[in-house]
Amino acid sequence: MEKDTMAAIKKVALAIVTLLIIAYVISVALKANFTQIKTEAATLMTVSDSIPTTGYFIRDESLITYNGDGVISYTLDDGDKISVGEPVASVYKNSEEANDKRMIEKLEQQIADLQQLEDTDETVMQAPDVIDKNISANLSKARISTSEKNFTDADKNVNTALYGINQRQIVTHKAGSFSDKISQLQTKVNELKKKYSKATAEKTVPSPKTGYFSSIVDGYENYYTTKDLEKIEVGDLDELKLVKKQIPDNVVGKTIEGVYWYIACEVSADEAIKIKESDQLSVDIPLANYSNLSVELHEIRQKTKTSNAVVILKGSYMNKEMINLRKEDISIVKNTYEGLYVSRNAVHEQKVTEEVTDQNGFTKTETKTVKGVYIMIGNELVFKQIVPVYSGEGYVICKLNPKEKDLVTLDIGVLKANDDVVVEGANLYDGKIIDRTTQT
C-alpha cells in the first residue's frame, strides 16, 4: 500500500516538473518572439569618405629683411595682399616713438568712428539687443586674439566693440552728440604728434615681391618650393624634420608669392588609386578648423603600382592662418555622401521572385536578392528596400528617395526618413506582429 502511494506521488511530482519545464520553454519562446526589439529612426546624415595623412605645405616664399637700427612696427596684418615695394612695416627711433605712432592711429580711428555715428542714420535701424550681441562677440574675439598674442586683431575687435557701445548710447538716447568727445580725442592726437620726432624721416621696410604678407618665419622657408614639386619622392618629406634653418636677426617677415599653394603627402598604393578616381577632392585640417577646403589633384608619384605614393594637391584659398601652415595632420576627402543613416546591424537580405519579360517577349522567372531593413508600423514589422551608397564602420548611408532604376524590385517599399528601423531583434520577418506591451 505504501509502495503504491509513493509511486503515485512520484508520478504527480514528475508531471509537475514536466509542466514547469514546458512552461519555461514556452516562456523563453514567447520572450524571443516578443521582446528584445530595439528601433532607431532613419535620419538624414552627411558623411565624408576620407584618408588621414600628414600634409606638408609648399609655397614660394621670399624673406623680408631690414639691416638698420630702430624699432619695427608692422603696418600690415598677416594674410594681407601686398605689392612689390609696398611697405610692410615702419621703423622708429625707439619703442616710445613707435607706441606714440600706434596710439595716434588708434585715436584717429576712434575719431573717425564717432564722426560716422554722428553723420549717419544707421543707428536708427539697429535694435539695442542686436548691438549688445555684437559688442559681446567682439569682446570675446578680442580675448581670444590676446591669448593667441595676435594684438593687431585684438585692437580691431576692441575698437569695433567701442563703436558698438557708442552706437548703443545714441540708440538709447543717452548721448546726443559726440562733439565734445571728438574734441578731447583730437587734443590728445595733437599732443602726441608734437612729441613725435619730425627731425628724423620715418623709414619703411618694403616687400621684395608681390603676394601675401606674413610676420611669422619658421626656418623652413624655401627648403621646398613649387620648382621642387617634381623632385619629391616617397621618404623625402621626413627630411623636413631635420632641415630647420637658423633665422637671421635681420629677418622681419616674408612674402608668399603666387596664387597657388601645394600640399605634399604620402599615402598607400590603394589610397592613391582612390584619390585618382575621385571626382572632387577637398581637405580637412582639424587643428586649423578647416573642413572641405577645395583642392585639385596636381600629381601622384610612385615607383611601382604597389608601393606608397606621394600625392601633391593644389589649392588657392588664402588667409592669415593658411599662409603659416607648414606640417599638419590632414584628411583628404575623396567624396561626400548624403543619405539616410542606418546601423549595419539593421540591414538584412530577402529573396523575391518575379516574372520578367525580355525584349523578345519571352517571360521567365527570376529570383533576386533585395537589401533592406525591417521597420515598425504600429505593431507590425514591414520589410523595406534600401539603396546603399556608402558603408562606414558600423553603419550604412542609403539613398534618400532613390529612382526606380536604382531599385531591385518595385514590389517592396523603400526606406523613408524617420522610419522606425529595427536594429536589434530575433526571428524577424515581414508581417510579424510585435506585442509592444512586453517591450522594455
C-alpha positions in Angstrom: 0.0 0.0 0.0 2.8 2.4 0.9 4.6 1.5 -2.3 1.6 2.3 -4.3 1.2 5.7 -2.6 4.9 6.5 -3.1 4.6 5.6 -6.8 1.6 7.9 -7.2 3.4 10.8 -5.5 6.4 10.3 -7.8 4.1 10.3 -10.9 2.5 13.6 -9.7 5.8 15.2 -8.9 7.2 14.1 -12.3 4.1 15.6 -14.0 4.5 18.9 -12.2 8.2 19.1 -13.1 7.3 18.3 -16.8 4.7 21.0 -16.8 7.2 23.5 -15.3 9.7 22.6 -18.0 7.1 23.1 -20.7 6.0 26.4 -19.2 9.7 27.6 -19.1 10.3 26.6 -22.7 7.1 28.4 -23.8 8.1 31.4 -21.8 11.5 31.5 -23.4 9.9 31.2 -26.8 7.5 33.9 -26.1 10.2 36.2 -24.9 12.3 35.5 -28.0 9.3 36.3 -30.2 8.0 39.4 -28.4 10.9 41.1 -26.7 14.4 42.3 -27.4 13.2 44.6 -30.2 15.1 47.8 -30.4 14.5 50.5 -33.0 16.1 53.7 -34.2 14.8 56.4 -36.5 16.3 56.6 -40.0 17.9 60.1 -40.0 19.4 62.2 -42.8 23.2 62.5 -42.5 26.2 63.7 -44.5 29.5 61.8 -44.2 32.9 62.1 -45.8 35.0 59.3 -47.2 38.4 60.5 -46.3 42.1 59.4 -45.9 44.0 60.6 -42.9 47.7 61.6 -43.5 50.3 64.2 -42.8 50.4 67.2 -45.2 53.4 69.4 -45.9 52.5 72.8 -47.3 54.7 74.1 -50.1 54.8 77.7 -51.2 57.2 80.2 -52.8 58.4 82.4 -50.0 60.7 85.4 -50.0 62.2 86.6 -46.7 61.9 90.3 -45.9 64.9 91.8 -44.2 65.9 95.1 -42.6 69.5 95.9 -41.7 69.2 99.3 -39.9 68.6 100.4 -36.4 65.3 101.2 -34.7 62.0 99.6 -33.7 59.9 97.7 -36.2 56.2 98.3 -36.2 54.1 96.3 -38.8 51.7 98.3 -41.0 50.1 95.1 -42.4 48.3 92.1 -40.9 49.3 88.5 -41.7 47.4 87.4 -44.8 47.2 90.9 -46.3 47.9 91.2 -50.0 51.0 93.3 -50.9 52.7 94.6 -54.0 56.4 94.7 -54.6 58.0 97.7 -52.9 55.0 98.3 -50.7 55.9 98.9 -47.0 55.2 96.1 -44.6 56.5 97.9 -41.6 57.6 101.3 -40.3 60.9 101.9 -38.4 61.0 104.2 -35.4 63.9 105.6 -33.3 62.7 103.8 -30.2 59.8 101.9 -28.7 58.2 105.1 -27.2 58.0 106.7 -30.6 56.5 103.5 -32.1 53.9 103.4 -29.3 53.1 107.0 -29.8 52.5 106.4 -33.5 50.3 103.4 -32.9 48.3 105.5 -30.3 47.8 108.3 -32.8 46.4 105.8 -35.4 44.1 104.3 -32.8 42.8 107.7 -31.6 42.3 108.8 -35.2 40.2 105.7 -35.9 38.1 106.4 -32.8 37.5 110.0 -34.1 36.5 108.7 -37.5 34.1 106.2 -35.9 32.4 108.9 -33.8 32.1 111.2 -36.7 30.5 108.4 -38.7 28.0 107.8 -35.9 27.0 111.5 -35.9 26.8 111.7 -39.7 24.7 108.6 -40.4 21.2 107.3 -39.6 22.2 103.6 -39.5 21.8 103.6 -35.7 18.1 104.1 -36.0 17.9 100.7 -37.8 19.7 98.8 -35.0 17.9 97.3 -32.0 19.8 97.5 -28.6 19.8 93.7 -28.2 21.4 93.3 -31.6 24.1 95.9 -30.7 24.7 94.2 -27.4 25.3 90.8 -29.1 27.8 92.4 -31.5 29.6 94.1 -28.5 29.8 90.8 -26.6 31.0 88.9 -29.7 33.8 91.4 -30.4 35.0 91.4 -26.8 35.1 87.6 -26.9 37.2 87.7 -30.1 39.5 90.3 -28.5 40.1 87.9 -25.6 40.9 85.1 -27.9 43.2 87.2 -30.1 45.0 88.4 -27.0 45.5 84.8 -25.7 47.0 83.9 -29.1 49.2 87.0 -28.9 47.5 88.4 -32.0 47.4 92.0 -30.7 46.6 93.6 -34.1 43.3 91.7 -34.3 42.7 92.3 -30.6 42.9 96.1 -31.1 40.5 95.9 -34.1 38.0 93.8 -32.1 38.2 96.3 -29.1 37.7 99.2 -31.4 34.6 97.6 -33.0 33.2 96.9 -29.5 33.8 100.5 -28.6 32.0 101.6 -31.7 29.0 99.4 -30.6 29.0 100.9 -27.1 28.8 104.5 -28.6 26.2 103.3 -31.1 24.1 102.0 -28.2 24.3 105.3 -26.4 22.7 107.0 -29.4 20.0 104.4 -29.9 19.0 104.6 -26.2 19.2 108.4 -26.3 21.9 108.5 -23.6 24.2 110.5 -25.9 23.0 113.3 -28.2 26.3 114.4 -29.7 29.9 113.2 -29.6 31.4 116.6 -30.5 33.0 117.1 -27.0 34.4 113.5 -27.1 35.8 114.1 -30.6 37.4 117.4 -29.4 39.1 115.6 -26.5 40.5 112.9 -28.7 41.8 115.4 -31.2 43.6 117.2 -28.4 45.4 114.0 -27.4 46.3 113.3 -31.0 47.8 116.8 -31.4 49.8 116.4 -28.2 51.2 113.1 -29.3 52.1 114.5 -32.7 54.1 117.2 -31.1 56.2 114.5 -29.3 56.6 112.6 -32.5 60.1 113.3 -33.9 59.9 115.3 -37.1 63.7 115.7 -37.4 64.1 112.0 -38.5 62.1 110.9 -41.5 60.1 107.7 -41.0 61.8 104.7 -42.5 59.9 101.8 -44.0 60.6 98.1 -44.8 59.4 97.3 -48.4 58.3 93.9 -49.7 60.6 92.3 -52.2 57.8 90.5 -54.0 54.0 90.7 -54.8 51.9 88.3 -52.8 50.7 87.8 -49.2 52.5 89.1 -46.1 53.3 87.1 -43.0 55.3 88.3 -40.0 56.0 84.7 -39.0 59.2 82.9 -40.1 59.8 79.3 -39.1 63.2 78.4 -40.6 61.7 76.1 -43.3 61.3 78.8 -46.0 62.4 77.7 -49.4 63.5 74.2 -48.4 60.8 73.0 -50.8 59.4 75.5 -53.4 57.0 75.0 -56.3 60.0 74.3 -58.5 60.8 71.2 -56.4 57.4 69.6 -56.7 58.6 67.2 -59.5 61.6 66.1 -57.4 59.7 65.0 -54.2 59.8 61.2 -53.7 58.4 58.9 -51.0 60.5 59.4 -47.8 61.7 62.9 -48.8 59.1 64.6 -46.7 60.5 63.1 -43.5 63.7 65.2 -44.0 61.7 68.3 -43.1 62.0 67.3 -39.5 65.8 67.9 -39.7 66.2 70.8 -42.0 65.0 73.8 -40.0 67.5 76.6 -40.5 68.5 79.3 -38.1 66.6 82.5 -38.7 68.9 85.5 -39.3 68.4 88.5 -36.9 67.6 90.9 -39.8 64.6 88.9 -41.0 61.3 90.7 -40.2 58.8 88.6 -42.2 58.1 87.0 -45.5 56.1 87.4 -48.7 54.2 84.4 -50.0 54.2 84.6 -53.8 51.8 83.3 -56.4 48.2 82.4 -56.4 48.5 78.7 -55.5 49.9 76.6 -52.7 50.6 72.9 -52.6 50.3 70.0 -50.1 52.6 67.0 -50.4 51.7 63.9 -48.5 52.5 60.2 -48.5 49.7 57.6 -49.0 49.4 53.9 -49.6 49.0 52.4 -53.1 45.3 51.7 -52.5 44.7 55.2 -51.2 46.5 56.6 -54.3 44.1 54.8 -56.6 41.0 56.1 -54.7 42.3 59.7 -54.8 43.0 59.4 -58.5 39.5 58.1 -59.2 37.8 60.8 -57.1 35.7 63.4 -59.0 36.1 66.1 -56.4 38.7 66.5 -53.7 38.9 68.6 -50.6 40.9 68.5 -47.4 40.1 68.8 -43.7 42.7 70.4 -41.4 41.3 69.8 -37.8 43.8 71.9 -35.9 43.3 74.9 -38.2 39.5 74.5 -38.0 39.2 74.0 -41.8 36.8 71.4 -43.4 36.1 70.7 -47.0 38.8 73.1 -48.3 38.6 72.7 -52.0 41.8 71.3 -53.7 42.8 69.8 -57.1 45.0 66.8 -57.7 48.3 68.1 -59.1 50.2 64.8 -59.3 50.6 61.3 -58.0 54.1 59.9 -58.0 55.1 56.3 -57.1 57.8 53.9 -58.2 55.6 50.9 -58.7 51.8 50.2 -58.7 52.0 48.5 -55.3 54.4 51.0 -53.5 53.5 54.0 -51.4 52.9 57.2 -53.4 53.5 60.9 -53.0 50.3 62.8 -53.6 50.5 66.6 -54.4 47.4 68.7 -54.1 46.9 72.3 -55.3 44.8 75.0 -53.6 44.3 78.7 -53.8 42.3 79.8 -50.7 44.5 82.1 -48.6 44.2 83.9 -45.3 46.4 84.6 -42.2 46.1 81.0 -41.0 46.7 79.4 -44.3 49.9 81.2 -45.1 51.6 79.9 -41.9 50.7 76.2 -42.2 53.7 74.0 -42.7 53.2 70.5 -41.4 49.7 69.5 -40.4 47.6 66.4 -39.8 45.0 66.5 -42.6 42.3 64.3 -44.1 42.0 64.0 -47.9 38.2 63.9 -48.6 37.5 61.8 -51.7 33.8 62.1 -51.7 30.9 63.3 -49.6 27.7 61.3 -49.3 24.3 62.5 -48.1 21.5 60.0 -47.3 19.7 58.0 -44.6 21.9 56.7 -41.8 21.2 53.1 -40.9 23.0 50.8 -38.4 24.8 47.9 -40.2 23.1 45.6 -37.7 19.7 46.6 -39.2 20.5 45.5 -42.8 19.0 42.2 -44.0 18.5 40.4 -47.2 15.3 39.0 -48.7 14.7 36.9 -51.8 11.9 37.9 -54.2 10.7 36.0 -57.3 9.4 37.9 -60.3 8.2 37.2 -63.8 10.5 39.1 -66.2 9.7 39.6 -69.9 12.7 40.3 -72.2 12.7 42.4 -75.4 11.7 39.4 -77.5 8.6 38.8 -75.5 9.8 35.8 -73.6 8.8 35.5 -70.0 11.0 33.9 -67.3 11.1 33.7 -63.6 14.0 35.4 -61.8 14.9 35.3 -58.1 16.5 38.5 -56.9 18.2 39.4 -53.6 17.0 42.6 -52.0 18.8 44.5 -49.3 16.6 46.2 -46.8 15.6 46.8 -43.2 12.6 45.9 -41.0 10.6 48.9 -39.7 7.9 49.1 -37.2 4.5 50.3 -38.4 2.2 50.1 -35.5 2.8 46.6 -34.1 3.8 45.1 -37.4 7.2 44.6 -38.9 7.5 45.6 -42.6 10.5 44.9 -44.8 11.6 48.0 -46.8 14.2 48.2 -49.5 17.4 50.3 -49.3 19.9 51.5 -51.8 23.3 51.8 -50.1 25.7 54.5 -51.4 28.4 54.3 -48.7 29.4 51.9 -45.9 31.2 53.1 -42.9 32.3 51.4 -39.7 29.1 50.0 -38.2 26.7 52.0 -40.5 25.4 52.4 -44.0 24.3 55.5 -45.8 21.3 54.9 -48.1 19.9 56.9 -50.9 17.0 59.3 -50.0 14.2 58.9 -52.5 16.0 56.6 -55.0 14.9 56.4 -58.6 13.1 53.3 -60.0 16.2 52.3 -61.9 18.1 52.0 -58.6 15.7 49.6 -57.1 15.9 45.8 -57.3 12.1 45.4 -57.3 9.1 47.7 -57.3 7.1 45.2 -55.2 8.8 46.2 -51.9 8.6 49.7 -50.4 11.6 52.0 -49.9 13.0 53.3 -46.6 12.0 56.9 -45.8 13.3 59.5 -43.4 12.2 59.0 -39.8 11.1 55.4 -40.4 11.3 53.3 -37.2 14.1 50.9 -38.1 14.7 47.7 -36.1 18.4 47.5 -35.1 18.1 44.6 -32.6 15.7 41.6 -32.6 15.4 37.9 -33.2 13.3 35.9 -35.7 12.4 38.9 -37.8 10.1 38.6 -40.8 7.8 40.7 -42.9 4.4 40.9 -41.3 5.4 39.8 -37.9 3.2 41.2 -35.1 5.1 42.6 -32.1 3.5 42.7 -28.6 4.7 46.2 -27.6 3.4 45.8 -24.0 6.3 43.4 -23.4 8.9 45.7 -24.7 11.5 47.2 -22.2 
